[in-house]
Amino acid sequence: MTNVLGWELSHARAALAAEGFAVRCLCGSSRKGVKGNESRVIRQRQTGAAEVELAFAVFKTDLDYQE
């Protein structure tokens, strides 16, 4: 299984799906709740023979981003 930690969520899901894994995603967030514009994988865990759970968080990577 490819290590997708830190990858953008859509790319991580596509890579693991191409390897034959069913992917489940969980969202994590900070208490402060700053709005962001990029979802990144913060945890990867194999939960079955062909199942993977990805936890992701939304980061503000573009300083000019306005919501």
CHARMM internal coordinates of N, CA and C (Angstrom, degrees):
IC EDIT
DIST 1 N 1 CA 1.4533
DIST 1 CA 1 C 1.5289
ANGL 1 N 1 CA 1 C 108.12
DIST 1 C 2 N 1.3072
ANGL 1 CA 1 C 2 N 115.60
DIHE 1 N 1 CA 1 C 2 N 133.29
DIST 2 N 2 CA 1.4580
ANGL 1 C 2 N 2 CA 121.92
DIHE 1 CA 1 C 2 N 2 CA 177.86
DIST 2 CA 2 C 1.5282
ANGL 2 N 2 CA 2 C 110.11
DIHE 1 C 2 N 2 CA 2 C -69.80
DIST 2 C 3 N 1.3183
ANGL 2 CA 2 C 3 N 116.48
DIHE 2 N 2 CA 2 C 3 N 136.83
DIST 3 N 3 CA 1.4622
ANGL 2 C 3 N 3 CA 121.76
DIHE 2 CA 2 C 3 N 3 CA 175.16
DIST 3 CA 3 C 1.5274
ANGL 3 N 3 CA 3 C 107.59
DIHE 2 C 3 N 3 CA 3 C -80.56
DIST 3 C 4 N 1.3306
ANGL 3 CA 3 C 4 N 117.09
DIHE 3 N 3 CA 3 C 4 N 114.08
DIST 4 N 4 CA 1.4690
ANGL 3 C 4 N 4 CA 121.32
DIHE 3 CA 3 C 4 N 4 CA -175.93
DIST 4 CA 4 C 1.5291
ANGL 4 N 4 CA 4 C 112.31
DIHE 3 C 4 N 4 CA 4 C -108.62
DIST 4 C 5 N 1.3044
ANGL 4 CA 4 C 5 N 117.38
DIHE 4 N 4 CA 4 C 5 N 14.65
DIST 5 N 5 CA 1.4586
ANGL 4 C 5 N 5 CA 121.56
DIHE 4 CA 4 C 5 N 5 CA 179.74
DIST 5 CA 5 C 1.5330
ANGL 5 N 5 CA 5 C 110.43
DIHE 4 C 5 N 5 CA 5 C -57.92
DIST 5 C 6 N 1.3270
ANGL 5 CA 5 C 6 N 115.87
DIHE 5 N 5 CA 5 C 6 N 126.25
DIST 6 N 6 CA 1.4576
ANGL 5 C 6 N 6 CA 121.38
DIHE 5 CA 5 C 6 N 6 CA -179.64
DIST 6 CA 6 C 1.5157
ANGL 6 N 6 CA 6 C 114.06
DIHE 5 C 6 N 6 CA 6 C 90.43
DIST 6 C 7 N 1.3182
ANGL 6 CA 6 C 7 N 117.14
DIHE 6 N 6 CA 6 C 7 N -9.45
DIST 7 N 7 CA 1.4712
ANGL 6 C 7 N 7 CA 120.54
DIHE 6 CA 6 C 7 N 7 CA -179.91
DIST 7 CA 7 C 1.5196
ANGL 7 N 7 CA 7 C 110.41
DIHE 6 C 7 N 7 CA 7 C -73.79
DIST 7 C 8 N 1.3265
ANGL 7 CA 7 C 8 N 115.37
DIHE 7 N 7 CA 7 C 8 N 155.86
DIST 8 N 8 CA 1.4550
ANGL 7 C 8 N 8 CA 121.27
DIHE 7 CA 7 C 8 N 8 CA 171.69
DIST 8 CA 8 C 1.5304
ANGL 8 N 8 CA 8 C 106.48
DIHE 7 C 8 N 8 CA 8 C -65.09
DIST 8 C 9 N 1.3137
ANGL 8 CA 8 C 9 N 117.68
DIHE 8 N 8 CA 8 C 9 N 138.56
DIST 9 N 9 CA 1.4580
ANGL 8 C 9 N 9 CA 123.00
DIHE 8 CA 8 C 9 N 9 CA -169.71
DIST 9 CA 9 C 1.5265
ANGL 9 N 9 CA 9 C 113.74
DIHE 8 C 9 N 9 CA 9 C -55.70
DIST 9 C 10 N 1.3080
ANGL 9 CA 9 C 10 N 118.87
DIHE 9 N 9 CA 9 C 10 N -47.09
DIST 10 N 10 CA 1.4688
ANGL 9 C 10 N 10 CA 120.06
DIHE 9 CA 9 C 10 N 10 CA -176.64
DIST 10 CA 10 C 1.5255
ANGL 10 N 10 CA 10 C 111.41
DIHE 9 C 10 N 10 CA 10 C -63.78
DIST 10 C 11 N 1.3343
ANGL 10 CA 10 C 11 N 117.47
DIHE 10 N 10 CA 10 C 11 N -37.42
DIST 11 N 11 CA 1.4661
ANGL 10 C 11 N 11 CA 120.69
DIHE 10 CA 10 C 11 N 11 CA 178.05
DIST 11 CA 11 C 1.5295
ANGL 11 N 11 CA 11 C 110.61
DIHE 10 C 11 N 11 CA 11 C -68.57
DIST 11 C 12 N 1.3223
ANGL 11 CA 11 C 12 N 117.03
DIHE 11 N 11 CA 11 C 12 N -39.60
DIST 12 N 12 CA 1.4656
ANGL 11 C 12 N 12 CA 121.62
DIHE 11 CA 11 C 12 N 12 CA 179.40
DIST 12 CA 12 C 1.5279
ANGL 12 N 12 CA 12 C 110.33
DIHE 11 C 12 N 12 CA 12 C -63.76
DIST 12 C 13 N 1.3202
ANGL 12 CA 12 C 13 N 116.64
DIHE 12 N 12 CA 12 C 13 N -45.87
DIST 13 N 13 CA 1.4706
ANGL 12 C 13 N 13 CA 120.73
DIHE 12 CA 12 C 13 N 13 CA 179.27
DIST 13 CA 13 C 1.5210
ANGL 13 N 13 CA 13 C 111.14
DIHE 12 C 13 N 13 CA 13 C -61.13
DIST 13 C 14 N 1.3202
ANGL 13 CA 13 C 14 N 116.86
DIHE 13 N 13 CA 13 C 14 N -43.47
DIST 14 N 14 CA 1.4651
ANGL 13 C 14 N 14 CA 121.10
DIHE 13 CA 13 C 14 N 14 CA -179.24
DIST 14 CA 14 C 1.5273
ANGL 14 N 14 CA 14 C 111.27
DIHE 13 C 14 N 14 CA 14 C -64.60
DIST 14 C 15 N 1.3268
ANGL 14 CA 14 C 15 N 117.32
DIHE 14 N 14 CA 14 C 15 N -42.13
DIST 15 N 15 CA 1.4640
ANGL 14 C 15 N 15 CA 121.32
DIHE 14 CA 14 C 15 N 15 CA -179.00
DIST 15 CA 15 C 1.5286
ANGL 15 N 15 CA 15 C 110.96
DIHE 14 C 15 N 15 CA 15 C -63.97
DIST 15 C 16 N 1.3153
ANGL 15 CA 15 C 16 N 116.81
DIHE 15 N 15 CA 15 C 16 N -44.69
DIST 16 N 16 CA 1.4620
ANGL 15 C 16 N 16 CA 120.34
DIHE 15 CA 15 C 16 N 16 CA -178.76
DIST 16 CA 16 C 1.5307
ANGL 16 N 16 CA 16 C 111.62
DIHE 15 C 16 N 16 CA 16 C -71.44
DIST 16 C 17 N 1.3185
ANGL 16 CA 16 C 17 N 117.16
DIHE 16 N 16 CA 16 C 17 N -36.86
DIST 17 N 17 CA 1.4624
ANGL 16 C 17 N 17 CA 120.57
DIHE 16 CA 16 C 17 N 17 CA 177.04
DIST 17 CA 17 C 1.5279
ANGL 17 N 17 CA 17 C 110.38
DIHE 16 C 17 N 17 CA 17 C -64.11
DIST 17 C 18 N 1.3283
ANGL 17 CA 17 C 18 N 117.07
DIHE 17 N 17 CA 17 C 18 N -37.76
DIST 18 N 18 CA 1.4634
ANGL 17 C 18 N 18 CA 121.30
DIHE 17 CA 17 C 18 N 18 CA 178.12
DIST 18 CA 18 C 1.5265
ANGL 18 N 18 CA 18 C 111.41
DIHE 17 C 18 N 18 CA 18 C -64.50
DIST 18 C 19 N 1.3259
ANGL 18 CA 18 C 19 N 116.91
DIHE 18 N 18 CA 18 C 19 N -25.78
DIST 19 N 19 CA 1.4602
ANGL 18 C 19 N 19 CA 121.68
DIHE 18 CA 18 C 19 N 19 CA 177.15
DIST 19 CA 19 C 1.5328
ANGL 19 N 19 CA 19 C 111.73
DIHE 18 C 19 N 19 CA 19 C -86.16
DIST 19 C 20 N 1.3350
ANGL 19 CA 19 C 20 N 117.39
DIHE 19 N 19 CA 19 C 20 N -0.82
DIST 20 N 20 CA 1.4499
ANGL 19 C 20 N 20 CA 121.44
DIHE 19 CA 19 C 20 N 20 CA 176.09
DIST 20 CA 20 C 1.5177
ANGL 20 N 20 CA 20 C 115.36
DIHE 19 C 20 N 20 CA 20 C 95.35
DIST 20 C 21 N 1.3352
ANGL 20 CA 20 C 21 N 117.65
DIHE 20 N 20 CA 20 C 21 N 12.39
DIST 21 N 21 CA 1.4633
ANGL 20 C 21 N 21 CA 121.24
DIHE 20 CA 20 C 21 N 21 CA -179.85
DIST 21 CA 21 C 1.5206
ANGL 21 N 21 CA 21 C 110.87
DIHE 20 C 21 N 21 CA 21 C -91.70
DIST 21 C 22 N 1.3243
ANGL 21 CA 21 C 22 N 115.94
DIHE 21 N 21 CA 21 C 22 N 142.76
DIST 22 N 22 CA 1.4550
ANGL 21 C 22 N 22 CA 122.13
DIHE 21 CA 21 C 22 N 22 CA 169.07
DIST 22 CA 22 C 1.5285
ANGL 22 N 22 CA 22 C 104.92
DIHE 21 C 22 N 22 CA 22 C -86.07
DIST 22 C 23 N 1.3237
ANGL 22 CA 22 C 23 N 117.59
DIHE 22 N 22 CA 22 C 23 N 127.75
DIST 23 N 23 CA 1.4622
ANGL 22 C 23 N 23 CA 121.96
DIHE 22 CA 22 C 23 N 23 CA -173.42
DIST 23 CA 23 C 1.5228
ANGL 23 N 23 CA 23 C 110.47
DIHE 22 C 23 N 23 CA 23 C -109.74
DIST 23 C 24 N 1.3183
ANGL 23 CA 23 C 24 N 115.85
DIHE 23 N 23 CA 23 C 24 N 129.83
DIST 24 N 24 CA 1.4695
ANGL 23 C 24 N 24 CA 122.88
DIHE 23 CA 23 C 24 N 24 CA 174.83
DIST 24 CA 24 C 1.5242
ANGL 24 N 24 CA 24 C 106.81
DIHE 23 C 24 N 24 CA 24 C -114.61
DIST 24 C 25 N 1.3200
ANGL 24 CA 24 C 25 N 117.92
DIHE 24 N 24 CA 24 C 25 N 134.69
DIST 25 N 25 CA 1.4640
ANGL 24 C 25 N 25 CA 122.01
DIHE 24 CA 24 C 25 N 25 CA -176.66
DIST 25 CA 25 C 1.5253
ANGL 25 N 25 CA 25 C 111.46
DIHE 24 C 25 N 25 CA 25 C -115.49
DIST 25 C 26 N 1.3233
ANGL 25 CA 25 C 26 N 115.52
DIHE 25 N 25 CA 25 C 26 N 138.63
DIST 26 N 26 CA 1.4609
ANGL 25 C 26 N 26 CA 123.25
DIHE 25 CA 25 C 26 N 26 CA 176.24
DIST 26 CA 26 C 1.5205
ANGL 26 N 26 CA 26 C 108.02
DIHE 25 C 26 N 26 CA 26 C -124.84
DIST 26 C 27 N 1.3177
ANGL 26 CA 26 C 27 N 116.51
DIHE 26 N 26 CA 26 C 27 N 137.74
DIST 27 N 27 CA 1.4630
ANGL 26 C 27 N 27 CA 121.02
DIHE 26 CA 26 C 27 N 27 CA -179.74
DIST 27 CA 27 C 1.5232
ANGL 27 N 27 CA 27 C 110.51
DIHE 26 C 27 N 27 CA 27 C -97.10
DIST 27 C 28 N 1.3174
ANGL 27 CA 27 C 28 N 115.98
DIHE 27 N 27 CA 27 C 28 N 131.59
DIST 28 N 28 CA 1.4638
ANGL 27 C 28 N 28 CA 121.80
DIHE 27 CA 27 C 28 N 28 CA 173.38
DIST 28 CA 28 C 1.5142
ANGL 28 N 28 CA 28 C 108.68
DIHE 27 C 28 N 28 CA 28 C -113.22
DIST 28 C 29 N 1.3229
ANGL 28 CA 28 C 29 N 116.98
DIHE 28 N 28 CA 28 C 29 N 150.62
DIST 29 N 29 CA 1.4699
ANGL 28 C 29 N 29 CA 119.38
DIHE 28 CA 28 C 29 N 29 CA 179.35
DIST 29 CA 29 C 1.5174
ANGL 29 N 29 CA 29 C 110.38
DIHE 28 C 29 N 29 CA 29 C -147.42
DIST 29 C 30 N 1.3023
ANGL 29 CA 29 C 30 N 114.42
DIHE 29 N 29 CA 29 C 30 N 159.57
DIST 30 N 30 CA 1.4585
ANGL 29 C 30 N 30 CA 119.96
DIHE 29 CA 29 C 30 N 30 CA 178.08
DIST 30 CA 30 C 1.5277
ANGL 30 N 30 CA 30 C 109.51
DIHE 29 C 30 N 30 CA 30 C -84.22
DIST 30 C 31 N 1.3044
ANGL 30 CA 30 C 31 N 116.56
DIHE 30 N 30 CA 30 C 31 N 161.08
DIST 31 N 31 CA 1.4731
ANGL 30 C 31 N 31 CA 119.90
DIHE 30 CA 30 C 31 N 31 CA 177.81
DIST 31 CA 31 C 1.5208
ANGL 31 N 31 CA 31 C 111.81
DIHE 30 C 31 N 31 CA 31 C -65.31
DIST 31 C 32 N 1.3237
ANGL 31 CA 31 C 32 N 115.21
DIHE 31 N 31 CA 31 C 32 N -33.32
DIST 32 N 32 CA 1.4609
ANGL 31 C 32 N 32 CA 119.71
DIHE 31 CA 31 C 32 N 32 CA -178.77
DIST 32 CA 32 C 1.5328
ANGL 32 N 32 CA 32 C 110.99
DIHE 31 C 32 N 32 CA 32 C -68.26
DIST 32 C 33 N 1.3113
ANGL 32 CA 32 C 33 N 116.77
DIHE 32 N 32 CA 32 C 33 N -33.40
DIST 33 N 33 CA 1.4639
ANGL 32 C 33 N 33 CA 120.23
DIHE 32 CA 32 C 33 N 33 CA 175.11
DIST 33 CA 33 C 1.5117
ANGL 33 N 33 CA 33 C 115.50
DIHE 32 C 33 N 33 CA 33 C 69.13
DIST 33 C 34 N 1.3163
ANGL 33 CA 33 C 34 N 118.41
DIHE 33 N 33 CA 33 C 34 N 41.76
DIST 34 N 34 CA 1.4610
ANGL 33 C 34 N 34 CA 121.70
DIHE 33 CA 33 C 34 N 34 CA 178.01
DIST 34 CA 34 C 1.5279
ANGL 34 N 34 CA 34 C 108.87
DIHE 33 C 34 N 34 CA 34 C -66.83
DIST 34 C 35 N 1.3216
ANGL 34 CA 34 C 35 N 116.84
DIHE 34 N 34 CA 34 C 35 N 133.08
DIST 35 N 35 CA 1.4619
ANGL 34 C 35 N 35 CA 121.54
DIHE 34 CA 34 C 35 N 35 CA 179.52
DIST 35 CA 35 C 1.5221
ANGL 35 N 35 CA 35 C 108.87
DIHE 34 C 35 N 35 CA 35 C -69.64
DIST 35 C 36 N 1.3264
ANGL 35 CA 35 C 36 N 115.61
DIHE 35 N 35 CA 35 C 36 N 140.41
DIST 36 N 36 CA 1.4588
ANGL 35 C 36 N 36 CA 119.84
DIHE 35 CA 35 C 36 N 36 CA -178.57
DIST 36 CA 36 C 1.5025
ANGL 36 N 36 CA 36 C 112.02
DIHE 35 C 36 N 36 CA 36 C -132.16
DIST 36 C 37 N 1.3257
ANGL 36 CA 36 C 37 N 114.44
DIHE 36 N 36 CA 36 C 37 N -176.14
DIST 37 N 37 CA 1.4536
ANGL 36 C 37 N 37 CA 119.51
DIHE 36 CA 36 C 37 N 37 CA -176.66
DIST 37 CA 37 C 1.5268
ANGL 37 N 37 CA 37 C 113.45
DIHE 36 C 37 N 37 CA 37 C -137.61
DIST 37 C 38 N 1.3233
ANGL 37 CA 37 C 38 N 118.72
DIHE 37 N 37 CA 37 C 38 N 7.88
DIST 38 N 38 CA 1.4579
ANGL 37 C 38 N 38 CA 119.96
DIHE 37 CA 37 C 38 N 38 CA -178.56
DIST 38 CA 38 C 1.5282
ANGL 38 N 38 CA 38 C 110.73
DIHE 37 C 38 N 38 CA 38 C -146.01
DIST 38 C 39 N 1.3340
ANGL 38 CA 38 C 39 N 116.92
DIHE 38 N 38 CA 38 C 39 N 121.00
DIST 39 N 39 CA 1.4624
ANGL 38 C 39 N 39 CA 122.27
DIHE 38 CA 38 C 39 N 39 CA 179.74
DIST 39 CA 39 C 1.5223
ANGL 39 N 39 CA 39 C 109.37
DIHE 38 C 39 N 39 CA 39 C -88.84
DIST 39 C 40 N 1.3331
ANGL 39 CA 39 C 40 N 116.62
DIHE 39 N 39 CA 39 C 40 N 124.29
DIST 40 N 40 CA 1.4606
ANGL 39 C 40 N 40 CA 122.28
DIHE 39 CA 39 C 40 N 40 CA -178.76
DIST 40 CA 40 C 1.5231
ANGL 40 N 40 CA 40 C 110.03
DIHE 39 C 40 N 40 CA 40 C -125.13
DIST 40 C 41 N 1.3368
ANGL 40 CA 40 C 41 N 116.28
DIHE 40 N 40 CA 40 C 41 N 144.30
DIST 41 N 41 CA 1.4634
ANGL 40 C 41 N 41 CA 122.23
DIHE 40 CA 40 C 41 N 41 CA 179.22
DIST 41 CA 41 C 1.5312
ANGL 41 N 41 CA 41 C 109.17
DIHE 40 C 41 N 41 CA 41 C -73.24
DIST 41 C 42 N 1.3403
ANGL 41 CA 41 C 42 N 116.44
DIHE 41 N 41 CA 41 C 42 N 126.39
DIST 42 N 42 CA 1.4636
ANGL 41 C 42 N 42 CA 121.11
DIHE 41 CA 41 C 42 N 42 CA 179.10
DIST 42 CA 42 C 1.5275
ANGL 42 N 42 CA 42 C 112.60
DIHE 41 C 42 N 42 CA 42 C -112.72
DIST 42 C 43 N 1.3547
ANGL 42 CA 42 C 43 N 117.27
DIHE 42 N 42 CA 42 C 43 N -11.20
DIST 43 N 43 CA 1.4676
ANGL 42 C 43 N 43 CA 121.08
DIHE 42 CA 42 C 43 N 43 CA 175.42
DIST 43 CA 43 C 1.5183
ANGL 43 N 43 CA 43 C 108.73
DIHE 42 C 43 N 43 CA 43 C -155.58
DIST 43 C 44 N 1.3259
ANGL 43 CA 43 C 44 N 115.29
DIHE 43 N 43 CA 43 C 44 N 141.54
DIST 44 N 44 CA 1.4553
ANGL 43 C 44 N 44 CA 121.75
DIHE 43 CA 43 C 44 N 44 CA 177.74
DIST 44 CA 44 C 1.5159
ANGL 44 N 44 CA 44 C 107.66
DIHE 43 C 44 N 44 CA 44 C -131.46
DIST 44 C 45 N 1.3380
ANGL 44 CA 44 C 45 N 116.59
DIHE 44 N 44 CA 44 C 45 N 129.96
DIST 45 N 45 CA 1.4602
ANGL 44 C 45 N 45 CA 120.22
DIHE 44 CA 44 C 45 N 45 CA -178.03
DIST 45 CA 45 C 1.5245
ANGL 45 N 45 CA 45 C 109.62
DIHE 44 C 45 N 45 CA 45 C -143.99
DIST 45 C 46 N 1.3356
ANGL 45 CA 45 C 46 N 116.12
DIHE 45 N 45 CA 45 C 46 N 128.63
DIST 46 N 46 CA 1.4583
ANGL 45 C 46 N 46 CA 120.12
DIHE 45 CA 45 C 46 N 46 CA 175.76
DIST 46 CA 46 C 1.5165
ANGL 46 N 46 CA 46 C 107.63
DIHE 45 C 46 N 46 CA 46 C -80.94
DIST 46 C 47 N 1.3345
ANGL 46 CA 46 C 47 N 116.24
DIHE 46 N 46 CA 46 C 47 N 124.38
DIST 47 N 47 CA 1.4649
ANGL 46 C 47 N 47 CA 121.41
DIHE 46 CA 46 C 47 N 47 CA -175.74
DIST 47 CA 47 C 1.5202
ANGL 47 N 47 CA 47 C 112.92
DIHE 46 C 47 N 47 CA 47 C -108.80
DIST 47 C 48 N 1.3087
ANGL 47 CA 47 C 48 N 117.60
DIHE 47 N 47 CA 47 C 48 N -5.28
DIST 48 N 48 CA 1.4601
ANGL 47 C 48 N 48 CA 122.69
DIHE 47 CA 47 C 48 N 48 CA 179.25
DIST 48 CA 48 C 1.5137
ANGL 48 N 48 CA 48 C 109.01
DIHE 47 C 48 N 48 CA 48 C -166.24
DIST 48 C 49 N 1.3201
ANGL 48 CA 48 C 49 N 116.53
DIHE 48 N 48 CA 48 C 49 N 179.31
DIST 49 N 49 CA 1.4622
ANGL 48 C 49 N 49 CA 120.49
DIHE 48 CA 48 C 49 N 49 CA -178.13
DIST 49 CA 49 C 1.5346
ANGL 49 N 49 CA 49 C 111.96
DIHE 48 C 49 N 49 CA 49 C -56.66
DIST 49 C 50 N 1.3170
ANGL 49 CA 49 C 50 N 117.11
DIHE 49 N 49 CA 49 C 50 N -38.76
DIST 50 N 50 CA 1.4638
ANGL 49 C 50 N 50 CA 121.48
DIHE 49 CA 49 C 50 N 50 CA -179.67
DIST 50 CA 50 C 1.5218
ANGL 50 N 50 CA 50 C 111.05
DIHE 49 C 50 N 50 CA 50 C -132.27
DIST 50 C 51 N 1.3397
ANGL 50 CA 50 C 51 N 116.22
DIHE 50 N 50 CA 50 C 51 N 34.90
DIST 51 N 51 CA 1.4627
ANGL 50 C 51 N 51 CA 121.29
DIHE 50 CA 50 C 51 N 51 CA -179.29
DIST 51 CA 51 C 1.5216
ANGL 51 N 51 CA 51 C 110.43
DIHE 50 C 51 N 51 CA 51 C -129.57
DIST 51 C 52 N 1.3186
ANGL 51 CA 51 C 52 N 115.26
DIHE 51 N 51 CA 51 C 52 N 138.86
DIST 52 N 52 CA 1.4610
ANGL 51 C 52 N 52 CA 121.75
DIHE 51 CA 51 C 52 N 52 CA 179.73
DIST 52 CA 52 C 1.5212
ANGL 52 N 52 CA 52 C 109.20
DIHE 51 C 52 N 52 CA 52 C -133.45
DIST 52 C 53 N 1.3098
ANGL 52 CA 52 C 53 N 116.18
DIHE 52 N 52 CA 52 C 53 N 140.19
DIST 53 N 53 CA 1.4625
ANGL 52 C 53 N 53 CA 122.41
DIHE 52 CA 52 C 53 N 53 CA 175.56
DIST 53 CA 53 C 1.5257
ANGL 53 N 53 CA 53 C 107.72
DIHE 52 C 53 N 53 CA 53 C -110.96
DIST 53 C 54 N 1.3136
ANGL 53 CA 53 C 54 N 116.07
DIHE 53 N 53 CA 53 C 54 N 126.38
DIST 54 N 54 CA 1.4594
ANGL 53 C 54 N 54 CA 121.95
DIHE 53 CA 53 C 54 N 54 CA 177.21
DIST 54 CA 54 C 1.5234
ANGL 54 N 54 CA 54 C 109.18
DIHE 53 C 54 N 54 CA 54 C -113.89
DIST 54 C 55 N 1.3134
ANGL 54 CA 54 C 55 N 116.09
DIHE 54 N 54 CA 54 C 55 N 127.53
DIST 55 N 55 CA 1.4637
ANGL 54 C 55 N 55 CA 120.64
DIHE 54 CA 54 C 55 N 55 CA 171.46
DIST 55 CA 55 C 1.5296
ANGL 55 N 55 CA 55 C 105.65
DIHE 54 C 55 N 55 CA 55 C -100.07
DIST 55 C 56 N 1.3200
ANGL 55 CA 55 C 56 N 115.64
DIHE 55 N 55 CA 55 C 56 N 137.11
DIST 56 N 56 CA 1.4553
ANGL 55 C 56 N 56 CA 119.42
DIHE 55 CA 55 C 56 N 56 CA -179.39
DIST 56 CA 56 C 1.5220
ANGL 56 N 56 CA 56 C 110.60
DIHE 55 C 56 N 56 CA 56 C -134.53
DIST 56 C 57 N 1.3017
ANGL 56 CA 56 C 57 N 114.97
DIHE 56 N 56 CA 56 C 57 N 159.60
DIST 57 N 57 CA 1.4612
ANGL 56 C 57 N 57 CA 121.84
DIHE 56 CA 56 C 57 N 57 CA 175.37
DIST 57 CA 57 C 1.5264
ANGL 57 N 57 CA 57 C 107.98
DIHE 56 C 57 N 57 CA 57 C -133.90
DIST 57 C 58 N 1.3126
ANGL 57 CA 57 C 58 N 116.04
DIHE 57 N 57 CA 57 C 58 N 154.25
DIST 58 N 58 CA 1.4599
ANGL 57 C 58 N 58 CA 121.29
DIHE 57 CA 57 C 58 N 58 CA 178.50
DIST 58 CA 58 C 1.5209
ANGL 58 N 58 CA 58 C 107.63
DIHE 57 C 58 N 58 CA 58 C -96.68
DIST 58 C 59 N 1.3178
ANGL 58 CA 58 C 59 N 115.37
DIHE 58 N 58 CA 58 C 59 N 124.99
DIST 59 N 59 CA 1.4609
ANGL 58 C 59 N 59 CA 121.74
DIHE 58 CA 58 C 59 N 59 CA -178.33
DIST 59 CA 59 C 1.5204
ANGL 59 N 59 CA 59 C 110.65
DIHE 58 C 59 N 59 CA 59 C -111.77
DIST 59 C 60 N 1.2976
ANGL 59 CA 59 C 60 N 115.59
DIHE 59 N 59 CA 59 C 60 N 149.51
DIST 60 N 60 CA 1.4589
ANGL 59 C 60 N 60 CA 120.96
DIHE 59 CA 59 C 60 N 60 CA 174.82
DIST 60 CA 60 C 1.5204
ANGL 60 N 60 CA 60 C 106.37
DIHE 59 C 60 N 60 CA 60 C -93.95
DIST 60 C 61 N 1.3472
ANGL 60 CA 60 C 61 N 116.23
DIHE 60 N 60 CA 60 C 61 N 95.17
DIST 61 N 61 CA 1.4616
ANGL 60 C 61 N 61 CA 121.15
DIHE 60 CA 60 C 61 N 61 CA -177.18
DIST 61 CA 61 C 1.5228
ANGL 61 N 61 CA 61 C 112.49
DIHE 60 C 61 N 61 CA 61 C -98.89
DIST 61 C 62 N 1.3181
ANGL 61 CA 61 C 62 N 116.60
DIHE 61 N 61 CA 61 C 62 N -15.29
DIST 62 N 62 CA 1.4663
ANGL 61 C 62 N 62 CA 121.95
DIHE 61 CA 61 C 62 N 62 CA 178.57
DIST 62 CA 62 C 1.5241
ANGL 62 N 62 CA 62 C 107.50
DIHE 61 C 62 N 62 CA 62 C -107.47
DIST 62 C 63 N 1.3048
ANGL 62 CA 62 C 63 N 117.46
DIHE 62 N 62 CA 62 C 63 N 108.39
DIST 63 N 63 CA 1.4753
ANGL 62 C 63 N 63 CA 121.19
DIHE 62 CA 62 C 63 N 63 CA -175.00
DIST 63 CA 63 C 1.5217
ANGL 63 N 63 CA 63 C 112.90
DIHE 62 C 63 N 63 CA 63 C -63.92
DIST 63 C 64 N 1.3232
ANGL 63 CA 63 C 64 N 117.38
DIHE 63 N 63 CA 63 C 64 N -21.74
DIST 64 N 64 CA 1.4624
ANGL 63 C 64 N 64 CA 121.16
DIHE 63 CA 63 C 64 N 64 CA 179.34
DIST 64 CA 64 C 1.5346
ANGL 64 N 64 CA 64 C 111.86
DIHE 63 C 64 N 64 CA 64 C -88.92
DIST 64 C 65 N 1.3392
ANGL 64 CA 64 C 65 N 117.60
DIHE 64 N 64 CA 64 C 65 N 0.75
DIST 65 N 65 CA 1.4599
ANGL 64 C 65 N 65 CA 122.01
DIHE 64 CA 64 C 65 N 65 CA -177.37
DIST 65 CA 65 C 1.5262
ANGL 65 N 65 CA 65 C 110.05
DIHE 64 C 65 N 65 CA 65 C -65.42
DIST 65 C 66 N 1.3298
ANGL 65 CA 65 C 66 N 115.31
DIHE 65 N 65 CA 65 C 66 N 130.52
DIST 66 N 66 CA 1.4644
ANGL 65 C 66 N 66 CA 122.19
DIHE 65 CA 65 C 66 N 66 CA 177.65
DIST 66 CA 66 C 1.5109
ANGL 66 N 66 CA 66 C 107.98
DIHE 65 C 66 N 66 CA 66 C -125.78
DIST 66 C 67 N 1.3268
ANGL 66 CA 66 C 67 N 117.00
DIHE 66 N 66 CA 66 C 67 N 139.35
DIST 67 N 67 CA 1.4583
ANGL 66 C 67 N 67 CA 118.93
DIHE 66 CA 66 C 67 N 67 CA 175.42
DIST 67 CA 67 C 1.4979
ANGL 67 N 67 CA 67 C 109.77
DIHE 66 C 67 N 67 CA 67 C -121.27
END
COOR INIT
IC SEED 1 N 1 CA 1 C
IC BUILD
